[in-house]
Structure formats: structure tokens, C-alpha cells
């Protein structure tokens, strides 16, 4: 499996909000646009991204989970 397909599979395994915030960030959306799309306060974005990235890292390390 290629790195890109492993990354996509890992993204698909995440909860929807975590997958979406990472996809928006990957698409170079602004923080303001991400917050608007996700309907969250700007102060919440760093925490949401941190949790999403940690879950993604775990999914990439353990694809069977």
C-alpha cells in the first residue's frame, strides 16, 4: 500500500470531525474558514487539530485499529 493510500485509510478511520479538520488543513484552508465550516470557536481549533493529529498518528502506526 502506498503512503498516500495509507494516509487516506487512516483519515477514513477517524471520527468525522477529526478527519474533516485534517482534510481542511491539508487543503490549506484558513483557520477562520475551518472554524466557520466546523462551527467552532477559534480558541477550540488548536485543541481539535492536536487531538486529530494524535489520532491520525495512532491510526498510521496501528492500521488494524
C-alpha positions in Angstrom: 0.0 0.0 0.0 1.4 3.4 -0.9 1.9 6.1 1.7 -0.9 8.2 0.2 -3.4 5.3 0.4 -2.3 4.5 4.0 -2.8 8.2 4.9 -6.2 8.2 3.3 -7.2 4.9 5.0 -6.1 6.4 8.3 -8.1 9.5 7.7 -11.2 7.5 6.9 -10.8 5.5 10.2 -11.0 8.7 12.3 -14.2 10.2 13.7 -15.7 12.5 11.1 -14.8 15.8 12.9 -11.2 14.8 13.2 -10.9 13.6 9.6 -12.6 16.8 8.3 -10.5 19.2 10.2 -7.3 17.5 9.0 -8.6 17.4 5.4 -9.4 21.1 5.6 -6.0 21.9 7.0 -4.4 19.7 4.3 -6.3 21.8 1.7 -4.7 24.9 3.1 -7.9 26.4 4.3 -7.5 29.4 6.6 -8.1 28.9 10.3 -11.1 31.2 10.1 -12.6 29.1 7.2 -12.0 25.9 9.2 -13.7 27.3 12.3 -16.7 28.6 10.2 -17.0 25.2 8.4 -16.7 23.2 11.6 -18.9 25.7 13.6 -16.3 26.0 16.4 -14.8 29.0 18.2 -11.2 29.9 17.0 -9.9 29.1 20.5 -11.0 25.5 20.0 -9.1 24.9 16.8 -5.7 24.2 18.2 -7.0 21.5 20.6 -9.1 19.9 17.9 -6.2 19.8 15.5 -3.9 18.4 18.2 -6.3 15.6 19.1 -7.0 14.9 15.4 -3.3 14.7 14.6 -2.6 12.3 17.6 -5.5 10.1 16.4 -4.1 10.1 12.9 -0.6 9.2 14.1 -2.1 6.3 16.1 -4.1 5.1 13.1 -1.0 5.2 10.9 1.1 3.2 13.5 -1.7 0.7 14.0 -3.8 0.4 10.8 -5.8 -2.5 12.1 -7.3 -0.5 15.0 
